[in-house]
Amino acid sequence: MRIRGDAQESVQKTYSDVRDMLLRFVMDHSDRRDPSSSPFAEWIVTKTGDGQLVVARHAGGRTGADDGGREARLAPSAARRLAEAWVCDPETAFFQPDTLRRVVAKALTERSGSAVALADFAVKVHPSSPVLLALRSEVLEWVGDIRGAAATAAACAGMQAGSDWRTSAAILECTARAGRLSNR
């Protein structure tokens, strides 16, 4: 998403704001076990009355490949085991920023107790990655460490945006989070 000119900053800020809103929505509604109590489910059903949407309600179920009823989840020891593996082979592709971003995002989505340790590890491996710093700030805010989240967001916000759209979006996200958390 490389947009040039006057609109670039506006588009990237809008993207960052929408991404943040969607992530908060998914996190707020992803751990609900009773779909009848979901405000989103109630809202979407009300939209069928105007004839613009057709909604089919189904009992909750799994999507994707069947794994015999076992869902792959991050183990509490994931951060420690990753750190041990990194010492043995720090150049492996698994320790690239994008892969670590996915691991930390999965921990955050799962509301895993290892999310902070995984975010800390990712930033240790790539301390100058705005994307990982933004994710670490999000994790710290989620666990209630507002000072840590604000400090990480401020450090990220002070970084230089490159040509990568994710980097630019992460810096804008950090700028917004730092401003919001400084008012707390």
C-alpha positions as CSV (number, residue, x, y, z in Angstrom):
1,M,0.0,0.0,0.0
2,R,2.4,2.6,-1.2
3,I,0.4,5.8,-2.0
4,R,2.3,8.9,-3.0
5,G,1.3,12.5,-2.5
6,D,-0.8,14.3,0.0
7,A,-3.2,11.4,0.5
8,Q,-0.6,8.9,1.7
9,E,-0.6,9.8,5.4
10,S,-4.4,10.1,5.5
11,V,-4.9,6.7,3.8
12,Q,-2.3,5.0,6.1
13,K,-3.9,6.5,9.2
14,T,-7.3,5.4,8.1
15,Y,-6.0,1.9,7.4
16,S,-4.4,1.8,10.8
17,D,-7.6,3.0,12.5
18,V,-9.8,0.5,10.7
19,R,-7.3,-2.4,11.5
20,D,-7.3,-1.4,15.2
21,M,-11.1,-1.3,15.3
22,L,-11.4,-4.7,13.6
23,L,-8.9,-6.3,15.9
24,R,-10.6,-5.0,19.0
25,F,-13.9,-6.2,17.7
26,V,-12.6,-9.7,16.9
27,M,-10.9,-9.9,20.3
28,D,-14.0,-8.7,22.1
29,H,-16.2,-11.3,20.4
30,S,-13.9,-14.2,19.7
31,D,-14.1,-15.8,23.1
32,R,-17.8,-15.9,23.3
33,R,-19.1,-19.5,23.7
34,D,-22.8,-18.6,23.6
35,P,-23.6,-17.1,20.2
36,S,-27.0,-16.0,21.3
37,S,-25.4,-13.5,23.7
38,S,-23.3,-11.9,21.0
39,P,-24.2,-8.3,20.2
40,F,-22.8,-8.8,16.7
41,A,-25.0,-11.8,16.0
42,E,-28.0,-9.8,17.2
43,W,-27.0,-6.8,15.0
44,I,-26.4,-8.8,11.9
45,V,-29.8,-10.5,12.2
46,T,-31.5,-7.1,12.4
47,K,-29.9,-6.2,9.0
48,T,-31.9,-8.9,7.2
49,G,-35.1,-6.9,7.5
50,D,-34.2,-4.3,5.0
51,G,-33.7,-6.9,2.3
52,Q,-30.0,-6.1,1.6
53,L,-28.6,-9.1,3.5
54,V,-29.4,-12.7,3.8
55,V,-28.1,-14.3,6.9
56,A,-28.1,-18.0,7.6
57,R,-27.6,-19.0,11.2
58,H,-25.8,-22.2,12.0
59,A,-24.7,-23.8,15.2
60,G,-21.1,-22.9,16.0
61,G,-18.5,-25.3,14.5
62,R,-15.0,-25.6,13.4
63,T,-13.7,-24.4,10.1
64,G,-10.7,-25.6,8.2
65,A,-9.0,-29.0,8.4
66,D,-10.2,-31.5,10.9
67,D,-7.6,-32.1,13.5
68,G,-9.5,-34.7,15.5
69,G,-11.0,-32.1,17.8
70,R,-7.7,-30.8,18.9
71,E,-7.0,-27.1,18.2
72,A,-3.4,-26.1,17.8
73,R,-2.6,-23.7,20.6
74,L,0.6,-22.1,21.8
75,A,2.1,-23.8,24.7
76,P,3.0,-21.8,27.9
77,S,6.6,-22.7,27.2
78,A,6.6,-21.4,23.6
79,A,8.7,-18.3,24.4
80,R,11.3,-20.2,26.3
81,R,11.5,-22.9,23.6
82,L,11.8,-20.3,20.8
83,A,14.6,-18.6,22.7
84,E,16.5,-21.9,23.0
85,A,16.0,-22.6,19.3
86,W,17.2,-19.1,18.4
87,V,20.4,-19.6,20.3
88,C,21.1,-22.7,18.3
89,D,20.2,-21.3,14.9
90,P,19.5,-17.5,14.8
91,E,19.5,-17.4,11.0
92,T,16.6,-19.8,10.4
93,A,13.7,-18.4,8.4
94,F,11.4,-18.9,11.4
95,F,13.0,-16.0,13.2
96,Q,12.2,-13.5,10.5
97,P,10.0,-10.5,11.6
98,D,6.9,-11.6,9.7
99,T,6.9,-15.1,11.1
100,L,7.4,-13.8,14.7
101,R,4.6,-11.3,14.1
102,R,2.3,-14.1,13.2
103,V,3.3,-16.0,16.4
104,V,2.7,-13.0,18.7
105,A,-0.6,-12.2,16.9
106,K,-1.7,-15.8,17.5
107,A,-0.8,-15.5,21.2
108,L,-2.8,-12.3,21.4
109,T,-5.8,-13.7,19.6
110,E,-5.7,-16.8,21.9
111,R,-5.4,-14.5,24.9
112,S,-2.4,-16.7,25.8
113,G,-0.5,-16.1,29.0
114,S,2.7,-16.4,26.9
115,A,1.8,-13.4,24.7
116,V,4.0,-10.9,26.7
117,A,7.0,-13.3,26.7
118,L,6.6,-14.0,23.0
119,A,6.3,-10.2,22.2
120,D,9.4,-9.5,24.3
121,F,11.3,-12.3,22.5
122,A,10.3,-11.0,19.1
123,V,11.5,-7.5,20.0
124,K,14.7,-8.9,21.4
125,V,15.4,-10.6,18.1
126,H,14.3,-7.5,16.0
127,P,14.5,-4.4,18.2
128,S,14.2,-2.0,15.3
129,S,11.0,-3.5,13.8
130,P,8.1,-1.1,14.1
131,V,5.7,-3.9,13.3
132,L,6.9,-6.0,16.3
133,L,7.1,-3.0,18.6
134,A,3.5,-2.1,17.7
135,L,2.4,-5.6,18.4
136,R,4.3,-5.6,21.7
137,S,2.6,-2.4,22.7
138,E,-0.8,-3.9,21.9
139,V,0.0,-7.0,24.0
140,L,1.2,-4.9,27.0
141,E,-2.0,-2.8,26.8
142,W,-4.0,-6.0,26.7
143,V,-2.4,-7.3,29.9
144,G,-2.9,-3.9,31.6
145,D,0.7,-2.6,31.5
146,I,-0.3,0.8,30.4
147,R,3.1,2.4,31.1
148,G,5.0,-0.3,29.2
149,A,2.5,-0.1,26.3
150,A,2.9,3.7,26.2
151,A,6.7,3.6,26.3
152,T,6.9,0.9,23.6
153,A,4.4,2.8,21.4
154,A,6.4,6.0,21.9
155,A,9.6,4.3,20.9
156,C,7.9,2.8,17.8
157,A,6.2,6.2,16.9
158,G,9.7,7.8,16.9
159,M,11.0,5.5,14.2
160,Q,11.5,6.4,10.6
161,A,8.9,5.0,8.2
162,G,10.4,3.1,5.2
163,S,8.9,2.1,1.9
164,D,7.1,-0.9,3.4
165,W,3.4,-0.2,4.1
166,R,3.3,-2.4,7.2
167,T,6.1,-0.4,8.7
168,S,4.3,2.9,8.0
169,A,1.0,1.5,9.3
170,A,2.7,0.2,12.5
171,I,4.3,3.6,13.1
172,L,0.9,5.4,12.6
173,E,-0.7,2.8,14.9
174,C,2.0,3.4,17.6
175,T,1.5,7.2,17.3
176,A,-2.2,6.9,17.9
177,R,-1.7,4.4,20.8
178,A,0.9,6.6,22.4
179,G,-1.4,9.6,22.2
180,R,-4.3,7.6,23.6
181,L,-2.4,6.0,26.4
182,S,-0.7,9.3,27.4
183,N,-4.2,10.6,28.3
184,R,-4.8,7.8,30.8
